[in-house]
Amino acid sequence: MFKGLLVYDKADAEYNSWFVNRIIETGASIGLDIKLVTTEEGVGCDILKMCDFAIMRNRNAEMSKKLEARGIKCFNSSYVCSIGNDKWDMYKDFSSAGIPVMYTQTSKLPFPFVLKPRNGHGGKNVFLINNSDEFERVKAEIGDLDNYIYQMKASETGRDIRVYVCGDMILTAIERTAAGDGEFRANFSLGGKAIEHSLTDDELKLAAKVANRIKADFVGIDIIYNNGKPIVNEIEDAVGTRMLYANTDIDAVSEYMDWIKKCLDETTR
């Protein structure tokens, strides 16, 4: 039996208790002995001595790097965690690889533009800035903008497509639309609507190109449209599964645990 850690920030572990328990129970059924640990508790040497792998759900790339340095396989890798939780690093990485992404920079763009934190997720503190008055109001609300990036506004807003990738397989895609009332963010957690989506050829090719680049274990790839063409908005490292279970018959946890078991089995051959 392989022994592993499921690493969460404490608050996120409590909020996602169903998902946590499902991972532990499903893992046990296929020979994965998984123990929940929190970032706040830390990972001591005694635990690491008996650890074969770690399922990283805390968005902490530095912690992943330390575990990898000890020879512990991390799902997702520290690389995926890094670009999945730093939108500026992702933009530079994907641009260098020829993957189409919305133009982004670390200084102010001409209006309109989207202002978002480099390490944000769930649509929190993401603003569509149309003029100088709006920009001044947001600056007064946020204060320090050093950790923010400026992204060109896409020609289409209020809709995106999240592609779920597990290992070497694209599971499905979910189309998200904004809640309305001027809301441009399509996040499900912000009240957006979600429905399973059949990928077009162009969307599938783009998702496959990203998947081949990052070699993630379980990740969401968010696609938006600009001037009629699909383009990457961002990737979600510790991707949630509520939309999958609500809108499809896919058991994402089972798929993920099977992938982890397959990877670990291959290391022992």
C-alpha positions as CSV (number, residue, x, y, z in Angstrom):
1,M,0.0,0.0,0.0
2,F,1.3,3.5,-0.9
3,K,1.2,6.1,1.9
4,G,0.5,9.7,1.1
5,L,-0.5,13.1,2.4
6,L,-3.5,15.2,1.5
7,V,-2.3,18.8,2.1
8,Y,-4.8,21.6,2.6
9,D,-4.9,25.0,4.4
10,K,-7.0,24.4,7.5
11,A,-10.0,26.6,6.5
12,D,-10.1,25.0,3.0
13,A,-10.1,21.5,4.4
14,E,-13.1,22.4,6.6
15,Y,-14.9,24.0,3.7
16,N,-14.2,21.0,1.4
17,S,-14.7,18.3,4.0
18,W,-16.8,16.1,1.6
19,F,-14.1,16.2,-1.0
20,V,-11.4,15.4,1.6
21,N,-13.3,12.4,3.0
22,R,-14.1,11.2,-0.5
23,I,-10.4,11.3,-1.5
24,I,-9.4,9.4,1.7
25,E,-12.1,6.7,1.3
26,T,-11.6,6.2,-2.5
27,G,-7.9,6.1,-2.1
28,A,-8.2,3.4,0.6
29,S,-10.3,1.3,-1.7
30,I,-7.5,1.0,-4.3
31,G,-4.5,0.8,-1.9
32,L,-3.7,4.4,-1.2
33,D,-3.3,5.2,2.6
34,I,-3.9,8.9,2.6
35,K,-3.6,11.1,5.7
36,L,-4.9,14.7,5.9
37,V,-2.4,17.3,7.1
38,T,-2.8,21.1,7.1
39,T,-0.3,23.7,6.0
40,E,-0.6,25.2,9.5
41,E,0.5,21.9,11.1
42,G,3.4,21.5,8.8
43,V,5.0,18.2,7.7
44,G,7.5,16.8,10.1
45,C,10.4,14.5,9.3
46,D,8.7,11.5,10.9
47,I,5.7,11.8,8.6
48,L,7.9,12.2,5.5
49,K,9.9,9.1,6.3
50,M,6.7,7.0,5.7
51,C,5.4,9.1,2.8
52,D,5.4,8.1,-0.9
53,F,3.4,10.9,-2.3
54,A,1.5,14.1,-1.5
55,I,-1.8,15.5,-3.0
56,M,-1.2,19.2,-2.8
57,R,-4.4,21.3,-2.4
58,N,-3.0,24.2,-0.6
59,R,-1.6,26.2,-3.5
60,N,1.8,26.4,-1.9
61,A,4.5,25.9,-4.5
62,E,7.4,26.4,-2.0
63,M,6.1,23.5,0.1
64,S,5.7,21.3,-3.0
65,K,9.3,22.1,-3.9
66,K,10.6,21.0,-0.5
67,L,8.6,17.8,-0.7
68,E,9.9,17.1,-4.2
69,A,13.5,17.7,-3.0
70,R,12.9,14.9,-0.5
71,G,11.9,12.6,-3.4
72,I,8.2,12.8,-2.7
73,K,5.9,12.8,-5.7
74,C,3.5,15.8,-5.6
75,F,0.2,15.8,-7.4
76,N,0.1,18.5,-8.9
77,S,3.8,19.3,-9.3
78,S,5.4,22.4,-7.9
79,Y,5.7,23.8,-11.5
80,V,1.9,23.4,-12.0
81,C,1.3,24.9,-8.6
82,S,3.6,27.9,-9.4
83,I,2.0,28.9,-12.7
84,G,-1.5,27.9,-11.5
85,N,-1.2,30.4,-8.6
86,D,0.8,33.2,-10.2
87,K,-1.0,34.5,-13.3
88,W,2.0,36.6,-14.3
89,D,4.3,33.6,-14.3
90,M,1.6,31.6,-16.3
91,Y,1.3,34.4,-18.9
92,K,5.1,34.5,-19.4
93,D,5.3,30.7,-19.5
94,F,2.5,30.2,-22.0
95,S,3.5,33.1,-24.2
96,S,7.0,31.6,-24.5
97,A,5.4,28.3,-25.5
98,G,3.2,29.8,-28.2
99,I,0.0,29.2,-26.3
100,P,-2.5,32.0,-26.9
101,V,-3.3,34.0,-23.7
102,M,-4.9,37.4,-23.1
103,Y,-2.2,40.1,-23.3
104,T,-1.1,40.9,-19.7
105,Q,1.5,43.2,-18.1
106,T,2.4,44.4,-14.6
107,S,1.7,48.1,-15.3
108,K,-1.5,49.9,-16.2
109,L,-3.0,49.3,-19.7
110,P,-5.2,51.7,-21.7
111,F,-8.9,51.4,-20.7
112,P,-10.7,49.1,-20.6
113,F,-8.7,46.5,-18.8
114,V,-9.1,43.7,-16.2
115,L,-7.3,44.1,-12.9
116,K,-6.7,40.9,-11.0
117,P,-4.3,39.6,-8.2
118,R,-1.5,37.5,-9.4
119,N,-2.3,34.7,-6.9
120,G,-6.1,35.1,-6.9
121,H,-8.7,32.4,-7.6
122,G,-12.5,32.1,-7.6
123,G,-12.9,35.5,-9.2
124,K,-12.1,37.4,-5.9
125,N,-10.8,40.9,-6.3
126,V,-11.1,40.9,-10.1
127,F,-12.2,44.1,-11.6
128,L,-13.2,45.4,-15.0
129,I,-11.8,48.9,-15.2
130,N,-13.5,51.1,-17.9
131,N,-12.2,54.6,-17.0
132,S,-10.0,56.6,-14.6
133,D,-12.7,57.2,-12.1
134,E,-13.3,53.4,-11.7
135,F,-9.5,52.9,-11.4
136,E,-9.2,55.4,-8.7
137,R,-12.1,53.9,-6.7
138,V,-10.5,50.4,-7.0
139,K,-7.1,51.7,-6.0
140,A,-8.7,53.3,-2.9
141,E,-10.4,50.0,-2.1
142,I,-7.4,47.7,-2.6
143,G,-4.5,50.0,-1.6
144,D,-1.3,48.3,-2.7
145,L,-1.4,47.1,-6.3
146,D,2.1,45.6,-6.4
147,N,0.6,42.0,-6.5
148,Y,-1.8,42.8,-9.3
149,I,-1.6,42.3,-13.1
150,Y,-3.3,44.2,-15.9
151,Q,-5.0,42.1,-18.5
152,M,-6.5,43.2,-21.8
153,K,-10.3,43.0,-21.8
154,A,-11.5,40.2,-24.0
155,S,-14.1,41.0,-26.7
156,E,-16.5,38.5,-25.0
157,T,-17.1,38.7,-21.3
158,G,-19.4,36.9,-18.9
159,R,-18.7,33.5,-20.3
160,D,-15.9,31.0,-20.1
161,I,-15.3,27.3,-20.6
162,R,-13.5,25.3,-17.9
163,V,-11.8,22.2,-19.3
164,Y,-11.1,19.5,-16.6
165,V,-7.9,17.5,-17.2
166,C,-6.9,14.4,-15.2
167,G,-3.5,13.1,-16.1
168,D,-3.4,12.2,-19.8
169,M,-7.2,12.5,-20.3
170,I,-9.5,15.4,-20.8
171,L,-12.5,14.5,-18.6
172,T,-15.1,17.1,-19.9
173,A,-15.8,20.8,-20.0
174,I,-18.2,23.1,-18.3
175,E,-19.5,26.3,-19.8
176,R,-20.0,29.0,-17.2
177,T,-22.0,32.2,-17.6
178,A,-22.1,35.2,-15.3
179,A,-25.0,35.8,-12.9
180,G,-26.1,38.9,-14.7
181,D,-26.7,42.5,-13.5
182,G,-23.5,43.7,-15.1
183,E,-21.4,40.9,-13.7
184,F,-18.5,40.0,-16.1
185,R,-17.0,37.2,-14.1
186,A,-18.4,33.7,-14.9
187,N,-17.3,32.0,-11.7
188,F,-19.7,29.4,-10.3
189,S,-18.8,30.4,-6.8
190,L,-20.1,33.9,-7.6
191,G,-23.5,32.7,-8.7
192,G,-22.7,31.9,-12.3
193,K,-24.6,29.3,-14.2
194,A,-22.9,26.1,-15.3
195,I,-23.7,23.4,-17.9
196,E,-21.7,20.6,-19.5
197,H,-20.1,21.8,-22.8
198,S,-19.1,19.9,-25.9
199,L,-15.7,21.2,-26.9
200,T,-15.2,22.5,-30.5
201,D,-12.1,21.3,-32.4
202,D,-10.3,24.5,-31.7
203,E,-11.1,24.4,-28.0
204,L,-10.0,20.8,-27.8
205,K,-6.7,21.6,-29.6
206,L,-6.0,24.5,-27.3
207,A,-6.8,22.5,-24.1
208,A,-4.6,19.6,-25.4
209,K,-1.7,22.0,-26.1
210,V,-1.9,23.4,-22.5
211,A,-2.2,19.9,-21.0
212,N,0.8,18.7,-23.0
213,R,2.8,21.7,-21.8
214,I,2.1,21.5,-18.1
215,K,1.7,17.7,-17.5
216,A,-0.7,18.3,-14.7
217,D,-2.4,15.6,-12.6
218,F,-5.7,17.3,-12.0
219,V,-6.3,20.8,-13.2
220,G,-8.8,23.2,-14.8
221,I,-8.0,25.1,-17.9
222,D,-10.2,28.2,-18.4
223,I,-10.8,29.3,-22.0
224,I,-12.4,32.6,-23.0
225,Y,-13.1,34.1,-26.4
226,N,-11.4,37.1,-28.0
227,N,-12.4,38.2,-31.5
228,G,-14.0,34.9,-32.2
229,K,-11.0,32.8,-31.1
230,P,-10.5,30.6,-28.0
231,I,-7.7,31.8,-25.8
232,V,-6.4,30.8,-22.4
233,N,-7.5,33.0,-19.5
234,E,-5.9,31.0,-16.7
235,I,-5.4,27.6,-15.1
236,E,-6.8,26.4,-11.8
237,D,-4.3,24.3,-9.8
238,A,-6.4,23.1,-6.9
239,V,-9.5,22.9,-9.1
240,G,-12.8,22.3,-7.5
241,T,-15.3,19.7,-8.5
242,R,-18.7,21.0,-7.5
243,M,-19.6,21.9,-11.0
244,L,-18.6,18.4,-12.2
245,Y,-20.7,16.5,-9.6
246,A,-23.7,18.9,-10.1
247,N,-23.7,18.8,-13.9
248,T,-22.2,15.4,-15.0
249,D,-22.1,11.8,-14.0
250,I,-18.2,11.9,-13.8
251,D,-16.7,10.8,-10.5
252,A,-13.8,13.1,-10.5
253,V,-12.3,11.8,-7.3
254,S,-12.3,8.2,-8.6
255,E,-10.6,9.3,-11.8
256,Y,-8.0,11.3,-9.9
257,M,-7.2,8.5,-7.4
258,D,-6.9,6.0,-10.3
259,W,-4.5,8.3,-12.0
260,I,-2.4,8.7,-8.9
261,K,-2.3,4.9,-8.3
262,K,-1.3,4.4,-11.9
263,C,1.6,6.8,-11.6
264,L,2.8,5.3,-8.4
265,D,2.6,1.8,-9.8
266,E,4.8,2.8,-12.7
267,T,7.5,4.0,-10.3
268,T,7.8,0.6,-8.8
269,R,8.2,-1.3,-12.1
